[in-house]
Amino acid sequence: MITAELFAELNSILPSERIIEEKNNHPLGNSGLVKVIPKTEEEIAAILQFANEHGKKVFVEGSGTKRGFGGLIESADILLSLSNYTGIVEHVVGDMTLTVKAGTKFKELQEYLAQYNQKISLDPFCPTSATMGGIVASNDSGPKRLGYGSSRDVVIGLRIVYPDGKVIRSGGRVVKNVAGYDMNKLFIGSMGTLGVISEVTVKLRPLPKYESLILLSFPEGQMDEIRRFATKLLDSTMEPVTLELLSPTLSEKLMGRNCNTVAIGLEDVETSVRYQEKFIQSIQPDHTELKILAGQDAQAFWNQFYSLTPISPTDSSTSTQTSLKIGVINMDVTTVIKESHLLSDTHNLKVEAHGGLGHGLCQINLKGAKEDIVSAIQQIRESVTKLGGYTVVKHLPFALRQEIDTWGQKPTHFFLLDGIKSKVDPKRVLNPKRFVGGI
């Protein structure tokens, strides 16, 4: 329950209508005794300065799509919401750069940029709700990472509010900015544990003149053929933006085919896309089925695809949802997808999985009984470790995060991460216990 003293202190920074008492029983945790909703960077800085000086813990969120991602503390003193800290700061059309406030939703930005024939070359999950700050803080990306890269490739500048309220800038607002250390990468993917991202500057790319999606379905048991096909395509001069392997259950949900399917995204001028389509058809393995979606049909497929990540705590009292991010050597994706598909029988789970045959990142969505979820995560993690990869739990109810380590074993460079946290946030004010190793 919020105390009169805490309310009075916050009310000296924000009007009372933007100070809301929270209920601390959210199934995903990462809540607060009180939610504060700043509208300016000065208000964000003042809130953090107050928390730092008075030993208050602060959680940060945009729209809440990452609320089930990490975190071992159910509730902090203050939940800092950036839901009203939105808008475009600067858009230089000729330089193809965009600076936005961190709470701005990704889809709204893409719709705005489309008027100028431009876009942000990122493909986060839950694009209608995800905010730029949350995307950058979690380094979220999808299948188009093969062609687009990730936030570390797209972000050229950040404004950060440190836990003590000081504001710093990393990078700049121009693409050619090579002086000094690339401090952006320190904050990208740090889960908001080093500072609150207030502004993000990204480089843009033109909207493609033409887009198509090739769906190549393979008969059961042809993982070796999938690897040979992917290797041949990657070794060619073709430039797909996606080369994503879909599990049979995911393939059936998206396109009505219960088999492994490779989704190959192409974006360029129409002549280039058509040429690449013909090349892919020329190397199409025997006994496979090929379907081409163009333009709006391809976009509709991806819109459905990116809405699949579970962000709600559960949809029934007996069912639990989780989402795993797995990184392996790219061709080991076939092994991950194969083994994840077997979980539907061995653990009585609903499994939807996909992975990039070009970049090696996989996502597995599981749904079922809690005990089966816990067992399945442990089995997957052991299997991926043998492949030399890693497994991160991107979404899990708070109670199960007490049983399962979201981040897995500490990396060998953990002492560096912990040292940076201790230097930047010695009082452990900001997003405590949210990141790897309990940082």
C-alpha positions as a printed NumPy array, in Angstrom:
array([[  0.   ,   0.   ,   0.   ],
       [  1.33 ,   3.429,  -0.942],
       [  2.248,   5.562,   2.069],
       [  1.194,   9.182,   2.476],
       [  4.867,  10.179,   2.586],
       [  5.696,   8.453,  -0.719],
       [  2.626,   9.943,  -2.397],
       [  3.505,  13.431,  -1.137],
       [  7.086,  13.171,  -2.426],
       [  5.951,  11.965,  -5.855],
       [  3.164,  14.549,  -5.941],
       [  5.834,  17.243,  -5.73 ],
       [  7.117,  15.935,  -9.086],
       [  3.903,  14.832, -10.848],
       [  0.243,  15.807, -10.627],
       [ -1.828,  13.376,  -8.564],
       [ -3.729,  11.98 , -11.584],
       [ -0.441,  10.553, -12.871],
       [  0.306,   8.737,  -9.598],
       [ -1.698,   5.51 ,  -9.43 ],
       [ -1.735,   2.938,  -6.651],
       [ -0.943,  -0.505,  -8.071],
       [ -2.324,  -3.913,  -7.177],
       [  0.641,  -6.172,  -6.426],
       [ -0.902,  -9.457,  -7.515],
       [ -0.077,  -9.318, -11.224],
       [  0.74 , -12.91 , -12.368],
       [  3.773, -11.67 , -14.311],
       [  5.255,  -9.663, -11.427],
       [  7.477,  -6.661, -12.172],
       [  4.856,  -4.438, -10.57 ],
       [  5.074,  -1.541,  -8.103],
       [  3.366,  -0.123,  -5.035],
       [  2.65 ,   2.908,  -7.163],
       [  2.712,   3.576, -10.885],
       [  4.003,   6.962, -12.019],
       [  3.414,   8.277, -15.534],
       [  5.851,  11.049, -16.525],
       [  5.393,  13.084, -19.679],
       [  8.82 ,  14.75 , -19.853],
       [ 12.43 ,  13.724, -19.51 ],
       [ 12.763,  16.163, -16.605],
       [ 10.037,  14.287, -14.735],
       [ 11.74 ,  10.939, -15.414],
       [ 15.026,  12.337, -14.068],
       [ 13.347,  13.789, -10.977],
       [ 11.636,  10.481, -10.158],
       [ 14.898,   8.545, -10.461],
       [ 16.796,  11.13 ,  -8.421],
       [ 14.177,  10.874,  -5.66 ],
       [ 14.319,   7.055,  -5.718],
       [ 18.126,   7.061,  -5.616],
       [ 18.277,   9.453,  -2.697],
       [ 15.596,   7.662,  -0.652],
       [ 16.539,   4.032,  -1.372],
       [ 13.462,   3.24 ,  -3.439],
       [ 13.462,   0.489,  -6.075],
       [ 12.156,   1.318,  -9.569],
       [ 10.823,  -0.925, -12.314],
       [ 10.411,   0.479, -15.836],
       [  7.889,  -0.427, -18.527],
       [  6.549,   0.912, -21.8  ],
       [  3.356,  -0.877, -22.783],
       [  4.058,  -4.019, -20.719],
       [  4.781,  -6.508, -23.524],
       [  8.042,  -7.547, -21.777],
       [  6.567,  -7.767, -18.279],
       [  7.032, -11.542, -18.173],
       [ 10.677, -11.286, -19.319],
       [ 12.981, -11.754, -16.332],
       [ 12.634, -10.382, -12.824],
       [ 12.856, -12.064,  -9.427],
       [ 11.108,  -9.349,  -7.425],
       [  7.323,  -9.248,  -7.589],
       [  6.977,  -5.571,  -6.82 ],
       [  9.239,  -2.547,  -6.556],
       [  8.401,   0.675,  -4.731],
       [  7.766,   2.538,  -8.002],
       [  6.669,   1.358, -11.44 ],
       [  7.849,   3.978, -13.932],
       [  5.568,   3.859, -16.972],
       [  6.622,   5.558, -20.201],
       [  3.191,   5.048, -21.787],
       [  2.617,   8.829, -21.984],
       [  6.192,   9.715, -22.907],
       [  5.611,   9.466, -26.653],
       [  6.13 ,  11.293, -29.898],
       [  8.615,  12.06 , -32.653],
       [ 11.437,  14.408, -31.663],
       [ 13.058,  14.764, -35.079],
       [ 12.709,  13.174, -38.503],
       [ 15.323,  14.178, -41.066],
       [ 13.872,  12.736, -44.255],
       [ 16.918,  13.448, -46.414],
       [ 19.363,  11.917, -43.92 ],
       [ 16.975,   9.004, -43.277],
       [ 17.195,   9.306, -39.487],
       [ 14.479,   9.387, -36.847],
       [ 14.588,  10.387, -33.172],
       [ 11.65 ,   9.364, -30.98 ],
       [ 10.647,   9.274, -27.332],
       [ 10.993,   5.83 , -25.804],
       [  7.305,   5.185, -25.109],
       [  6.278,   5.567, -28.764],
       [  4.752,   2.419, -30.228],
       [  6.548,   0.75 , -33.109],
       [  3.519,   0.328, -35.361],
       [  2.603,   4.011, -35.08 ],
       [  6.108,   4.953, -36.219],
       [  5.979,   2.595, -39.194],
       [  2.63 ,   4.031, -40.263],
       [  4.011,   7.574, -40.002],
       [  7.197,   6.736, -41.916],
       [  5.269,   5.016, -44.709],
       [  4.094,   8.487, -45.807],
       [  7.732,   9.228, -46.629],
       [  8.39 ,   5.834, -48.207],
       [ 10.65 ,   4.911, -45.265],
       [ 10.658,   2.445, -42.387],
       [ 12.603,   1.298, -39.335],
       [ 14.386,  -1.904, -40.315],
       [ 13.444,  -3.899, -37.217],
       [ 10.829,  -6.624, -36.826],
       [  9.893,  -6.963, -33.158],
       [  7.211,  -9.261, -31.838],
       [  3.892,  -7.661, -30.798],
       [  4.591,  -4.672, -33.095],
       [  1.2  ,  -3.043, -32.425],
       [  1.973,  -2.698, -28.7  ],
       [  5.775,  -2.814, -28.369],
       [  7.493,   0.525, -27.723],
       [ 10.833,   1.68 , -29.079],
       [ 12.327,   1.792, -25.589],
       [ 11.249,  -1.761, -24.825],
       [ 12.447,  -3.086, -28.175],
       [ 15.891,  -1.552, -27.673],
       [ 16.182,  -2.447, -23.972],
       [ 15.432,  -6.121, -24.731],
       [ 17.147,  -6.17 , -28.156],
       [ 14.02 ,  -7.78 , -29.569],
       [ 14.097,  -9.041, -33.151],
       [ 12.429, -11.595, -35.417],
       [ 13.098, -13.584, -38.599],
       [ 13.981, -10.49 , -40.666],
       [ 17.062, -10.038, -38.505],
       [ 18.836, -11.947, -41.304],
       [ 18.391,  -8.993, -43.657],
       [ 17.783,  -6.135, -41.236],
       [ 20.135,  -6.822, -38.341],
       [ 19.102,  -6.015, -34.768],
       [ 18.843,  -2.872, -32.648],
       [ 22.629,  -2.887, -32.319],
       [ 22.821,  -2.367, -36.088],
       [ 19.987,   0.161, -36.425],
       [ 20.308,   2.428, -33.373],
       [ 22.769,   5.296, -33.87 ],
       [ 21.998,   7.34 , -30.768],
       [ 20.349,   7.193, -27.344],
       [ 19.469,   9.545, -24.52 ],
       [ 19.71 ,   7.795, -21.167],
       [ 18.562,   8.896, -17.719],
       [ 20.934,   7.345, -15.194],
       [ 19.619,   5.992, -11.858],
       [ 20.793,   9.149, -10.087],
       [ 18.802,  11.365, -12.462],
       [ 21.669,  12.519, -14.666],
       [ 21.003,  12.561, -18.418],
       [ 23.622,  11.419, -20.918],
       [ 23.711,  10.995, -24.685],
       [ 25.427,   8.133, -26.5  ],
       [ 26.042,   8.142, -30.232],
       [ 24.432,  10.933, -32.227],
       [ 21.743,  11.828, -34.741],
       [ 23.761,  11.262, -37.9  ],
       [ 24.716,   7.964, -39.523],
       [ 28.405,   8.832, -39.832],
       [ 29.323,   8.971, -36.166],
       [ 32.493,   7.044, -35.391],
       [ 34.203,   9.043, -32.645],
       [ 34.915,   7.276, -29.333],
       [ 33.381,   4.132, -27.894],
       [ 30.066,   2.839, -29.21 ],
       [ 28.199,   3.323, -25.933],
       [ 24.845,   2.467, -27.516],
       [ 25.66 ,  -1.232, -27.369],
       [ 26.132,  -1.008, -23.595],
       [ 22.46 ,  -0.156, -23.083],
       [ 20.884,  -2.176, -25.909],
       [ 19.726,  -5.484, -24.457],
       [ 20.533,  -4.505, -20.848],
       [ 16.852,  -4.791, -19.807],
       [ 16.768,  -1.285, -18.375],
       [ 19.211,  -2.096, -15.573],
       [ 21.722,   0.659, -16.404],
       [ 19.42 ,   3.569, -17.183],
       [ 16.048,   4.581, -18.52 ],
       [ 16.109,   5.07 , -22.284],
       [ 14.363,   8.384, -22.957],
       [ 15.11 ,   8.903, -26.664],
       [ 16.123,   6.586, -29.482],
       [ 17.692,   7.655, -32.788],
       [ 17.648,   5.109, -35.605],
       [ 18.755,   5.02 , -39.197],
       [ 15.988,   4.277, -41.668],
       [ 15.718,   2.413, -44.943],
       [ 13.389,   2.918, -47.913],
       [ 10.257,   0.838, -48.158],
       [ 10.914,  -2.004, -50.585],
       [  9.497,  -1.507, -54.064],
       [  8.302,  -5.101, -54.021],
       [  7.993,  -7.863, -51.448],
       [  7.281, -11.551, -51.678],
       [  7.358, -14.582, -49.434],
       [  8.193, -18.095, -50.593],
       [  6.799, -20.898, -48.434],
       [  8.659, -24.117, -49.145],
       [  7.15 , -27.144, -47.38 ],
       [  9.144, -30.337, -46.825],
       [  7.847, -33.862, -46.164],
       [  8.326, -35.256, -42.664],
       [ 11.84 , -36.402, -41.762],
       [ 13.746, -34.317, -44.326],
       [ 15.872, -32.173, -42.001],
       [ 19.035, -33.122, -43.919],
       [ 17.387, -31.912, -47.134],
       [ 16.402, -28.656, -45.422],
       [ 20.016, -28.089, -44.361],
       [ 21.303, -28.761, -47.866],
       [ 18.769, -26.391, -49.392],
       [ 19.515, -23.611, -46.877],
       [ 23.253, -23.985, -47.364],
       [ 22.894, -23.78 , -51.131],
       [ 20.775, -20.625, -50.87 ],
       [ 23.088, -18.939, -48.348],
       [ 26.127, -19.761, -50.481],
       [ 24.525, -18.126, -53.515],
       [ 24.404, -14.424, -54.389],
       [ 20.741, -14.205, -53.381],
       [ 19.836, -11.87 , -50.499],
       [ 16.748, -13.104, -48.618],
       [ 15.68 , -11.018, -45.63 ],
       [ 14.345, -14.165, -43.935],
       [ 15.211, -17.838, -44.07 ],
       [ 13.009, -19.116, -41.271],
       [ 12.214, -22.742, -40.489],
       [  8.691, -23.234, -39.11 ],
       [  7.725, -26.272, -37.051],
       [  4.83 , -28.434, -38.295],
       [  2.374, -27.047, -35.726],
       [  3.273, -23.441, -36.516],
       [  3.142, -24.143, -40.237],
       [ -0.314, -25.651, -39.821],
       [ -1.538, -22.663, -37.822],
       [ -0.262, -20.109, -40.336],
       [ -0.891, -21.891, -43.622],
       [ -2.746, -25.133, -43.008],
       [  0.175, -27.493, -43.72 ],
       [  1.345, -29.858, -40.988],
       [  4.976, -30.123, -42.064],
       [  8.25 , -28.271, -41.706],
       [  8.185, -25.15 , -43.855],
       [ 10.965, -22.745, -44.796],
       [  9.747, -19.143, -45.105],
       [ 11.966, -17.14 , -47.467],
       [ 11.317, -13.39 , -47.475],
       [ 12.457, -11.257, -50.404],
       [ 12.438,  -7.437, -50.553],
       [ 13.838,  -5.301, -53.394],
       [ 12.773,  -3.879, -56.726],
       [ 10.382,  -6.232, -58.489],
       [ 12.862,  -7.45 , -61.117],
       [ 15.331,  -8.46 , -58.414],
       [ 12.684, -10.255, -56.364],
       [ 11.408, -12.087, -59.448],
       [ 14.955, -13.168, -60.324],
       [ 15.496, -14.529, -56.815],
       [ 12.161, -16.353, -56.916],
       [ 13.221, -18.111, -60.119],
       [ 16.575, -19.058, -58.63 ],
       [ 14.915, -20.557, -55.555],
       [ 12.509, -22.486, -57.769],
       [ 15.506, -23.815, -59.722],
       [ 17.066, -25.299, -56.549],
       [ 13.767, -26.487, -55.071],
       [ 14.278, -30.048, -53.758],
       [ 12.139, -32.883, -55.072],
       [  8.932, -33.79 , -53.237],
       [  8.529, -30.283, -51.78 ],
       [  5.633, -27.861, -52.239],
       [  6.301, -24.212, -53.056],
       [  3.909, -21.304, -52.658],
       [  4.593, -17.62 , -53.326],
       [  2.79 , -14.799, -51.521],
       [  3.282, -11.3  , -52.916],
       [  2.74 ,  -7.783, -51.618],
       [ -0.127,  -7.479, -49.151],
       [ -0.504, -11.259, -48.876],
       [  3.106, -11.53 , -47.681],
       [  2.57 ,  -8.656, -45.237],
       [ -0.589, -10.292, -43.899],
       [  1.349, -13.504, -43.228],
       [  3.987, -11.63 , -41.207],
       [  1.368,  -9.614, -39.312],
       [ -0.178, -12.863, -38.136],
       [  3.235, -14.339, -37.387],
       [  4.383, -11.482, -35.119],
       [  1.205, -11.613, -33.048],
       [  1.914, -15.151, -31.812],
       [  4.197, -14.371, -28.853],
       [  2.355, -14.895, -25.532],
       [  2.166, -11.691, -23.517],
       [ -0.795, -12.559, -21.282],
       [ -0.047, -14.517, -18.083],
       [ -2.434, -17.353, -18.903],
       [ -5.746, -18.053, -20.582],
       [ -7.039, -20.583, -18.047],
       [ -6.375, -21.773, -14.516],
       [ -4.71 , -24.967, -15.707],
       [ -2.675, -23.68 , -18.653],
       [  0.663, -21.867, -18.593],
       [  2.358, -20.139, -21.503],
       [  6.042, -19.519, -21.996],
       [  8.32 , -18.305, -24.765],
       [ 11.972, -19.291, -25.173],
       [ 14.717, -17.55 , -27.133],
       [ 17.473, -19.911, -28.253],
       [ 20.752, -19.111, -29.952],
       [ 22.76 , -21.794, -31.78 ],
       [ 24.969, -22.168, -34.85 ],
       [ 22.619, -21.495, -37.744],
       [ 22.272, -25.024, -39.141],
       [ 21.697, -26.442, -35.652],
       [ 18.328, -24.711, -35.86 ],
       [ 17.045, -27.872, -37.562],
       [ 17.951, -29.901, -34.466],
       [ 16.265, -27.405, -32.137],
       [ 13.051, -27.352, -34.177],
       [ 12.988, -31.149, -34.435],
       [ 13.48 , -31.672, -30.699],
       [ 10.991, -28.956, -29.768],
       [  8.344, -30.636, -31.937],
       [  8.778, -33.872, -29.977],
       [  7.813, -32.084, -26.755],
       [  4.171, -32.102, -27.812],
       [  4.123, -35.866, -27.263],
       [  6.683, -36.35 , -24.476],
       [  5.355, -33.496, -22.319],
       [  1.76 , -33.122, -23.538],
       [  2.352, -29.522, -24.613],
       [  1.184, -27.315, -27.42 ],
       [  4.406, -26.302, -29.212],
       [  4.942, -23.639, -31.871],
       [  8.554, -23.092, -32.901],
       [ 10.611, -21.347, -35.548],
       [ 14.274, -20.536, -36.129],
       [ 16.518, -18.634, -38.506],
       [ 18.655, -20.822, -40.759],
       [ 20.738, -17.725, -41.482],
       [ 21.215, -16.216, -38.021],
       [ 20.68 , -19.158, -35.646],
       [ 18.073, -17.587, -33.349],
       [ 14.993, -19.654, -32.491],
       [ 11.799, -18.998, -30.611],
       [  9.727, -21.741, -29.006],
       [  6.263, -21.02 , -27.581],
       [  4.966, -23.64 , -25.15 ],
       [  1.533, -24.004, -23.588],
       [  0.407, -26.599, -21.064],
       [  0.519, -27.671, -17.422],
       [  3.077, -25.944, -15.175],
       [  5.009, -29.107, -14.297],
       [  5.283, -30.04 , -17.984],
       [  6.487, -26.52 , -18.851],
       [  9.218, -26.682, -16.194],
       [ 10.38 , -30.113, -17.337],
       [ 10.362, -29.1  , -21.011],
       [ 12.437, -25.97 , -20.408],
       [ 15.038, -27.996, -18.522],
       [ 15.186, -30.576, -21.316],
       [ 15.508, -27.962, -24.052],
       [ 18.183, -26.084, -22.125],
       [ 20.26 , -29.256, -21.679],
       [ 19.948, -30.101, -25.366],
       [ 20.883, -26.586, -26.499],
       [ 23.858, -26.479, -24.125],
       [ 25.238, -29.623, -25.791],
       [ 25.034, -27.748, -29.111],
       [ 27.089, -24.909, -27.606],
       [ 24.105, -22.558, -27.555],
       [ 22.034, -20.694, -24.965],
       [ 18.408, -20.567, -23.856],
       [ 16.679, -17.493, -22.437],
       [ 13.111, -17.564, -21.132],
       [ 11.421, -14.519, -22.7  ],
       [  8.037, -14.945, -21.053],
       [  7.011, -16.801, -17.905],
       [  4.647, -16.125, -14.968],
       [  6.356, -14.715, -11.874],
       [  5.803, -17.825,  -9.716],
       [  7.631, -20.051, -12.213],
       [ 10.513, -17.579, -12.529],
       [ 11.306, -18.512,  -8.924],
       [ 11.877, -22.107, -10.066],
       [ 13.535, -21.538, -13.434],
       [ 16.497, -19.248, -14.052],
       [ 15.365, -17.028, -16.912],
       [ 18.906, -16.425, -18.156],
       [ 20.603, -19.77 , -17.467],
       [ 24.191, -20.009, -16.275],
       [ 26.197, -16.849, -15.74 ],
       [ 28.471, -16.072, -18.715],
       [ 32.227, -16.022, -18.188],
       [ 32.19 , -12.243, -18.638],
       [ 29.584, -11.772, -15.887],
       [ 32.078,  -9.94 , -13.662],
       [ 32.255,  -7.203, -16.302],
       [ 28.463,  -6.828, -16.413],
       [ 28.239,  -6.757, -12.638],
       [ 31.073,  -4.247, -12.434],
       [ 29.336,  -1.881, -14.85 ],
       [ 26.068,  -2.178, -12.899],
       [ 27.876,  -1.427,  -9.632],
       [ 29.504,   1.646, -11.148],
       [ 26.396,   3.075, -12.821],
       [ 23.827,   2.042, -10.209],
       [ 25.66 ,   1.336,  -6.912],
       [ 22.404,   1.393,  -4.893],
       [ 20.757,  -1.13 ,  -7.238],
       [ 17.777,   1.172,  -7.724],
       [ 16.834,   0.42 , -11.327],
       [ 15.169,  -2.845, -12.439],
       [ 16.883,  -4.908,  -9.706],
       [ 17.125,  -8.684, -10.259],
       [ 15.839,  -8.28 , -13.841],
       [ 18.929,  -9.224, -15.871],
       [ 21.421, -12.084, -16.152],
       [ 22.909, -13.326, -12.871],
       [ 20.402, -11.357, -10.813],
       [ 21.729,  -7.939, -11.857]])
